[in-house]
């Protein structure tokens, strides 16, 4: 390739590959490009078969998990396209969501109103967190991912300080059952039963499949919100701002020379991501109905990252369909692997181990591939 | 419009006390093609960076002098400002986004947009891109360059020639464009493409756009320019009309220096004592990005200092790197009649060759290690020196220290002692450590690349003297690569000029400036092509 470019006698025409080999190449290219989702598709099918779960149960579980997890996964797209890699900093967005719930639980709000107020509290918090994260990432260009992971750990410390020490102490809490018996610090779980299924239950469609007892339940509003988000992200990349995200992601320096305010764009990308993750966490928790105060947010980053990577995204490229496909495959594996492990080997833990192994393995492989590709490019 | 479009008066620029521009005066009329010629490092790019308000200028203390644009004073402080005023620049390294289409690149950050509901709430940035109009504009700009290409193609796979045109199309598309700066636009182009480009440059000039054309291809300058300015070492040596200029005259002006030819005189007598080449290179190809070598044949005689010269990007640096196995290479290398396998640093080292890299701080030194460790590490690894056997192999600290002390004394390395970290040393002393490291291998042939790059003037002399002394006293054959012709001419016995990855010719250091200039600009290669 490089030889070709430098060769001074080369005519100024684009090289064309012969059509047959082109087809074959396209086929191979397609396979190589989609090898990760394909492997996981096979794993899911095998796992689904050996788990012995009934189809409606499986479908119900998948729909539930898609509805509650996709939001967070999609929040990763903007930073990836803005060239900042996988935003592990979405953990801060999740924390913003949980702060929102602590507030609404404290005011004993319920139903859709409670949910809505939680979102209203979460968004400004997430904007502030995103802005700070973006500032930090601008100081560590090219190392956003590791910075994001460590930032997550650090923020977790502050989160714990606020919830364990400040709440009930400096910050008054009205509901005594939320606090530990000493009166200081929030309990391990926060009960948000009042907001359980706050938007899932707004409108549910039950589909009866002939031959099965259980119907398939579709939470229409949650899925509609997800669809709206997909359309919004799609639209975003058709706008001037989206073009600036993409230009910055391709090459910071060139974008800068073209007059794009790169640092601002990068901060904006992280704010987008953090806010979406915050709303995503609020949706996620309303489906669960309780909050694991010191645990719910911890793995949000790794799980979302693993999901989008399984969908075939890379550190530099991601699409909405990859995010959705990844969420589908990742969570199907979540559902089936413990049962499949139990049925195959007689131990549910084996399946569980396998899933955890895959989660981190996928992230590791994706990052290694990215480093390798970057090295190839440099040559 | 009357009066010049651009005037740069008495422009001076210093980088850390090192004057790189010394009072340049340039004036460009509307519709004028003004060529700026000069060797690498003559200050052409710095001058253009000043004109374009690049951050690198302002981060290093700014410049002195006055720039007027269309009659009003214009202290340009950022690229955006320059662009707003109507100055466009095509950079030497491409400023294109590989993953974008041609059209997206041409319209980058100047995309036409359409309003929508969201843009009325969230502002301008949420406007939708007007893709059909982007395509139309891009098409029009490409057509002005006589280029028939699908504007929806991705830039990533395009041949280099096309990329150059896309860059120019992008500047042309800016309706306010009044002055276009082309930084060595033909350096990567084939003859045909270059011709097309020159034609479009003329056409732009006829439309009233002023063009600043930076190049070192002299024949092009004569055919396209209305005025020619020659820079050398940051000085403006001449400004003339093409009618007064010839290729020879320009070449002489470009290279000309008073050369202190001090050392090679005493050598004439014994130069023919040995006719067997020590190192012979046949058909060497090296894939070093930016410095590719495409088939060099060269013979190095024992005991000589051979210079490798040429302009940047033509492959002179690739030769030594290829032979030493730093970049993928093919061809045939024989040392004393024995063939050496390529692509293996160890094989090259074992055959008695050593290399002082041009990348002193990257490849040459372990910056976080002591002077001593830097000097002995390579010999320890490749030749097993400074080791002793006590059940397991261990470093022999005593002999290592003795050797280091001797090197420090012999090469006069100014340091606090063998323990000092090399990061703390000055550039000249770092270079001496690099040379000491190579000498510890006791090489027959020493490759030295850009030994004086980034070293202040006094230390330069010391390094060169050191090389000569090594050659005379220890009989080490030296192959020295340098961008500074004067330096090569002051110590080398023969100088090989590399042009476009091939050997253009070998000159004696006494040859005239004009001849050097012509050879470096590839006059022979052009002539050969014309003849065939």
HADDOCK unambig.tbl for C-alpha pairs under 7 A between the chains (distance, minus, plus):
assign (segid A and resid 5 and name CA) (segid B and resid 159 and name CA) 6.10 0.50 0.50
assign (segid A and resid 5 and name CA) (segid B and resid 160 and name CA) 6.20 0.50 0.50
assign (segid A and resid 8 and name CA) (segid B and resid 190 and name CA) 5.00 0.50 0.50
assign (segid A and resid 9 and name CA) (segid B and resid 190 and name CA) 6.54 0.50 0.50
assign (segid A and resid 238 and name CA) (segid B and resid 128 and name CA) 5.68 0.50 0.50
assign (segid A and resid 238 and name CA) (segid B and resid 129 and name CA) 6.03 0.50 0.50
assign (segid A and resid 239 and name CA) (segid B and resid 125 and name CA) 6.96 0.50 0.50
assign (segid A and resid 239 and name CA) (segid B and resid 126 and name CA) 5.37 0.50 0.50
assign (segid A and resid 239 and name CA) (segid B and resid 127 and name CA) 5.31 0.50 0.50
assign (segid A and resid 239 and name CA) (segid B and resid 128 and name CA) 4.12 0.50 0.50
assign (segid A and resid 239 and name CA) (segid B and resid 129 and name CA) 5.32 0.50 0.50
assign (segid A and resid 240 and name CA) (segid B and resid 125 and name CA) 5.28 0.50 0.50
assign (segid A and resid 240 and name CA) (segid B and resid 126 and name CA) 6.05 0.50 0.50
assign (segid A and resid 240 and name CA) (segid B and resid 127 and name CA) 5.94 0.50 0.50
assign (segid A and resid 240 and name CA) (segid B and resid 128 and name CA) 6.22 0.50 0.50
assign (segid A and resid 240 and name CA) (segid B and resid 129 and name CA) 5.98 0.50 0.50
assign (segid A and resid 241 and name CA) (segid B and resid 125 and name CA) 5.04 0.50 0.50
assign (segid A and resid 241 and name CA) (segid B and resid 126 and name CA) 6.04 0.50 0.50
assign (segid A and resid 250 and name CA) (segid B and resid 97 and name CA) 6.11 0.50 0.50
assign (segid A and resid 250 and name CA) (segid B and resid 99 and name CA) 6.74 0.50 0.50
assign (segid A and resid 251 and name CA) (segid B and resid 97 and name CA) 6.53 0.50 0.50
assign (segid A and resid 254 and name CA) (segid B and resid 95 and name CA) 5.51 0.50 0.50
assign (segid A and resid 254 and name CA) (segid B and resid 96 and name CA) 6.87 0.50 0.50
assign (segid A and resid 257 and name CA) (segid B and resid 79 and name CA) 6.54 0.50 0.50
assign (segid A and resid 258 and name CA) (segid B and resid 108 and name CA) 6.72 0.50 0.50
assign (segid A and resid 258 and name CA) (segid B and resid 109 and name CA) 6.24 0.50 0.50
assign (segid A and resid 259 and name CA) (segid B and resid 80 and name CA) 5.78 0.50 0.50
assign (segid A and resid 259 and name CA) (segid B and resid 109 and name CA) 6.83 0.50 0.50
assign (segid A and resid 260 and name CA) (segid B and resid 109 and name CA) 6.62 0.50 0.50
